[in-house]
Amino acid sequence: MRPVDADEERAPEPGWERLLRPGLAAARRDVTALEREHVRAHLRARRRLLEIEGLLDEIAREVEASERGALPAARGPGAEAERRVLKLCEKVGKKAAEAARMGKRIVELHQQIDSHDCC
């Protein structure tokens, strides 16, 4: 073997290049798939948060209506509104739990993407 001159560039060995190419391509595909899943997770989380916001708005309207006495007296002014509010609160709790799980999944995806330092 002769030493490499400063002016002379060293060409990569074709054997190594062939061995590395499939691994790099697979790593790129993995990162691309993780990034796609990351975007989808963000969109799902956003959708859930918008649903929660809508439910909270509905609860606020129910509470305001019961405070104003806008509900008919025949149905029981407080009892019916309270049942609806409790039902909406349960929905909000479920949606919040789903949003929390999605948030954890987004964090996991970020960690997986960060662990692939190849690209």
N, C-alpha and C positions, 0 to 999 in steps of 0.2 A: 504494500500500500504506500502510496506517496502522499505527502502532506498537502493540504489544500492551501493554495495561494490566496492572498487577501483579495486579489482582483477576480479570482475565479469563484463562481458560485457553485455550491454543491447541490446537485440535483437529488431529489428524494428517490429513494430506492423503490422501484416499481413493486416489489414484493410487499413492502410495508404499506404502500399506498392502497394496494388492492385489499389488504387485510383490514385497514382502518375504514375504508369507504362504507361498507355495510353497517358497521357499528355507529358511525356518525349519522348515516341516513336514518337508522332506527331511533337514535336519540333525538334527532330533529322531529321525527314523526311523533314521538312521545311528548315532546314539548309542545308541538302544535296541538295535539289532542288535549293536553292539559289546559292550554290557553283557551281553546274552544269551550271546554267544560267550565272554565273560570267565567267566561262571558255569559254562558247560559245560567250559571249559578247566580250571577249578579242580576240578570233579568228576572229570574224566578223570585229572588229576594225582594226586588223592587216591586214586583207584582203583589207579593204577600203584604208588603208594607202599605201599598195603596189600598188593598182590601181592608187592612186594619184601620187605616185612616177613615175609610168609608163607614166602617162599623162604629168607630168612635164618634163620627159626625151624627150617625143615626141615634146613638145613645144620647148625645147632647140635645138633639131635637126632641127626643122622647121626654127627657128630664125637663126641658123648657116648657113643653106642652103640658106636662103634669103640674108644673109650678103655676102656669097661667090658668089652669083649670079648663083647658080647651077640650079635654076629653068629655064625652057625654056622661052625665050623672048615672044613667041606667046601668052602665058597665062597672061602676065602682071607680071613682076617679083615681084613687091611688093604687089599688091592687093590680089592675090590668097593666098600668104603666110600669109598675114595679116588676111584674113578671116578664114583660118585654125587655126591660133593661137588664134583668138578670140573664135572660137568654142571650142577649147581645154581648153581655160581659163574658159569658162562657165561650162564645164564638171568638171574641177578641183574645181570650186566654189561649185558645187552641192555635189561632193564627200567630200569636206571639211566640209560642213554643216552636212552631214550624219555622218562623223567621230566625229564631236562635239556632236551630239545627242547620239552617242554610248558611248562617254566618260562620258557624264552625267549619262547614264544608268549604267555604270560600277561603278561610284561613289555611285549611289543609292543602287546598290547591295552590295557594301562594307558596307554601313551604315546599311542595313538590316541584313547582316551577323553579324556585330558587335553588333547589338541590341539583338541578341539571345545569351545570355551569358550562356546558359544551358550546352553546350557541349564543 
